[in-house]
Amino acid sequence: MAPFLIPATKVRRDLSDSLSAPQAPDLAQVVAAKPRYTFARYALAKRLDRRLGRDNDARMTQTSSHSPIHVIGGGLAGSEAAWQVANAGVPVILHEMRGVRGTEAHKTDDLAELVCSNSFRSDDATSNAVGVIHAEMRMAGSLIMACADKHQVPAGGALAVDRDGFSAAVTQAIASHPLITVVREEIQGLPPTEWDQAIIATGPLTAPGLASAIQAETGADALAFFDAIAPIVYRDSIDMDICWYQSRYDKVGPGGTGKDYINCPMDEAQYNAFVDALIAGDAVGFKEWEGTPYFDGCLPIEVMAERGRETLRHGPMKPMGLTNAHNPTVKAYAVVQLRQDNALGTLYNMVGFQTKLKYGAQAEIFRLIPGLENAEFARLGGLHRNTYINSPTLLDRSLVLKSRPGLRFAGQITGCEGYVESASIGLLAGRFAAAERKGEAPLLPPDTTALGSLLNHITGGHIVSDEEPGKRSFQPMNINFGLFPELEPGSIVKPEGVKRFRGKDKTIMKRQLIAKRALADCAKWLGVPAPTLAESA
């Protein structure tokens, strides 16, 4: 069955005048004018082009003799994959359903929309695994990182972005690339056999029709976990007579000042009352999702509260590294942080406060936080379910579905977790697919790199259960130093003059050495100069 089920009747009416017009519209103008029913419009517009002696696909491939690669999904991974393919000189058709069908989490039709936090996390490539993968992606010509750098907002040691500016920049870059064609349509099944090279990068919110087709092809149950979204507050509704600006430990990050977060202090009584309210709060219930596990890296705050009274003050509400500017001699028992969410600085998101509380309960409970008593919310938190495939059993090392050569998966659907992780797997899938299209063997990144270690996590390197042979311990994973191979014996050398060298100091040196090795090996793999650690941070 063909995957295209978008009705074409209305499209024929829409184009009827154009068919007889002296100067018929260009395909891009047709698609841009009315985005609904886009695939049908695309097919009919192609016929129109042929009748008028034009061939829009030929125009797309005028600088390339290769057949196009199809990318399904215009999120972070799909956009990055399309960019990498096109920059390798191979044409791409990027299929995105938003504009035809929305999701419960997305608010716009822009490519690479950020539906959760606006943070890409640490940008420190000297001793943080996330910063290392940032640096590697920059070396590889990542579109996502280029747009993130261009639209960064202050966030201490993290790389945070103006979410609207970032997504608009990605959308514009993709739309203006001469080898990329964006088609707004829903793909309701696996790619047809004519698409000999395709990448599925539909993310955690894969539409039911495609998800069912993937499940039927793989013969395996789809895995799933909950993912929650944090609220966003209007800056001018925050009481700055109570709150203050400060980054933890006054750390200055890219574009930052060391005062990039708004901090709301709590004493012990306020903290306990807040925890009690969270636990008693009215949460959204999804009976059809019962038994679905949470991803520990994005737990709803009320779930963290249920796990122990002190959990929050040792997690997102920890007070360490912060001094109340209004009362510096009194140490806060707990602190709620808000991070700038847009370039104008008018919106701030509540860090670590993803939630599945009902909207009424959210507003009531979060206004218990000192400084947020009169908070106005631009967006309240929400909940959606993420899905991912059992990649180690289904994909080969170049992300190809073992049962279907030429079909790759990329992004969060493969079992990586996080914005940059998703984009990085899209980057690899795009490079691998482009190499194959050009008759070359995909060149895998070294396992010692952040890209290689994450790829290894997805496609292998997992514990096989003794109780269930063939079943691997596979869960969504952020990039972390635990995924990297160990250093060579003797690599860690105690500095001169240091009597005791262990614990935190030894761990920091180990991470620095792993980071340095990763950047050097990645540069060698890409054939580009290696950045210094200072340049990467």
Buried (B, 14 or more C-beta within 10 A) or exposed (E): EEBBBBEBEBBEEBBEEBEEEEEBBBBBEBBBEEBBBBBBBBBBBBEBBEEEEBBBBEBBBEEBEBBBBBBBBBBBBBBBBBBBBBBBBBBBBBBBBBBBEEBEBBEBBBBBBBBBBBBBBBBBBBBBBBBBBBBBBBBBBBBBBBBBBEBBBBBBBBBBBBBBBBBBBBBEBBBEBEBBBBBBBBBBBBBBEEBBBBBBBBBBBBBEBBBBBBBEBBEEEBBBBBBBBBBBBEBEBBEEEBBBBBBBEBBBBBBBEBBBBBBBBBEEEBBBEBBBBBEEBBBBEEEEEEEBEBBEEBBBBBBBBBEEEEBBBEBBBBBEEBBBEEEEEEBBBBBBBBBBBBBEEEBBBBBBBBBBBBBEBBBBBBEBBBBBEEBEBBBBBBBBBBBBBBBBBBBBEBBBBEEBEBBBBBBBBBBBBBBBBBBBBBBBBBBBBBBBBEEEEBEBBBBBBBBBBBBBBBBBBBEEEEEEEEBBEBBBBBBBBEBBBEBEEEEBEEEEEEEEEEEEEEEEBBBBBBBBBBBBBBBEBBEEEBBEBEEBB
